[in-house]
């Protein structure tokens, strides 16, 4: 009798090993739905075999309590398949309720520590400048020693620069909530940096400490708990239990005792925006000081829902036969303007209500009134040549605003709805966390 049980258990172990092996393979090769299905099939097989053993044993004997306990101990539940899949989430939760941001984070992340996935600085840069990873991602498990070594290489905030992420490359760890925070920074106008800082400065002392910054973790925890209402006294109690990351060490030091002032916070946000723009610009400039007007159009359109990009590029070639080029300062000023797009859209709507066409002079004036930025005449002309598809030398709301909202948020892959208005940094974070 026990020999039969042992044979069944040996067979179950073979299925467990097979399932684990296949899971490791499919984690890197197959889709989330297929991996989830595989895990459930493996679990079902093992449970079935375990159940068979119990039924078989009950049919041939009536064991005493000691024998029953021994049998229950032998027929153990299926062990966790992989550390990174520890959360007991149903297949429907994983597939249906995973936001676009979560999917993208998993797609580009390359590190795993203590059951959680992390990005490197290089992963983050690729995630916001590329449509998909350069190569297949295989999650590398970090030890405590690995993590300590990475964090020891993190510079303090006063040594930050617009090359921070490029300098750190793979020597850094970025958590999911920090990924959302960084995405919000990329689309935040400079005028909103103070609002973002004040959101964290809970006690109003013009300084942000580690516990105040960890409100990000609290927002994320509330979302994961399906917006249960924890008592207010525990709102920041997660700060002591969170794994140190590159961003936390950069802001608050290795011991977490430093505080962040507004000047350092502003510099970090400005540097990050500049770094991402430099990377995009340099990918087209090939070491030159300018990019072509056609390249500028390609950068603007590649994260939008525009289907006929070739038509827009051809429009630029014909309309600007003598290439002058777009400098980085012009490039940067245009994207600073895009971060103020909602305010500019209001000015554009006023022209629409008055039935006034938007020419280049009106466009430049609306940009300045709404954002305080002065775009060069050549840049304004280039924008018109890109988007004035009916060649009437005027821009309509549909021709420009709708397309640029997609580009600002890099299309639906970042989970934005085109007509939504972001009224605060906190609203941005909430939208990031709840985006589907």
C-alpha angles and dihedrals in degrees: 000000000000089000088059091050091049090051091052091048092049089052089049090052090053090053090048091052091046092049092049092049093048091046092056090051096045093045087070100032112034139055124269092253092054093047091049092049091050092053092050093048090050092048092048092051092051093047090049092052091046090050091049090055092052094048092045092051094047091051096054100037146010103229125204120242094270093053091047091052091050091051093049089051092051094050095061123176120264110278122237109285097216136355093236090059097050097120110099096232123152122241089252091053092050096046106032103031099041106112124226088252094053090049092050092046091053091045094056102030116104105178135075126191129170092346096310131106122233138184126226118225087256090052090054094049091050092048092059099037102039134053092223138003118284090235140007112291120231113184110239114211115227126211123214088258091052091051093047091051092050093049092047088062093055113113120224118258093257088062093054121128142168087269097055097113094041091049094049094042104157094356096092145065125221121189124217095255089050089051088057090047091052092049090055090051092055092060098037119109116231089246088063097054091090091052090052091050093048090051089065097037095086097168095043096234093131090249131094119212129193095265092052092048090052089072081098089066090048092053089049092047091052090052092049090049088053092250099302112171109247115191113270094242090069095048095110100025093108092073094085094050101048121107112249113253136188092260094050092049092044091053103034108020132247093295094042093236100114123097130222121231125201096254092057091043092050091048092051093051093045091047092051093051090047093047094053091047091048091052092051092045095047092049087067103029095064091208095315124122094240141038123218121260088245091054089049089054091048091054092049095048104038096084096042133092091247108134101192100052090150090063092054092049091050088051089057093048092053097040097046106036093159106064114217099166136225118263123218091250090055090045092050094046091052092054091046085056091050090056086061093046096123093058090046090050089060090056090048091052090055089059089048092052090051090048089236119148117236110239127176094271092049090047093052092046093049090051092052095045093048100039110013090237124130111211117203117254090241091053092050091048091050092051090052093049090052099048105027093093095164091051096230092128090242133101126223126204090250094049095055119008097050094049094043093052087061092048094047090058095032095245131288091315086085093050101244126147110225099228099042119115120216108219099177144004090253090054088051091053092048091050090050091052096046100037114123 
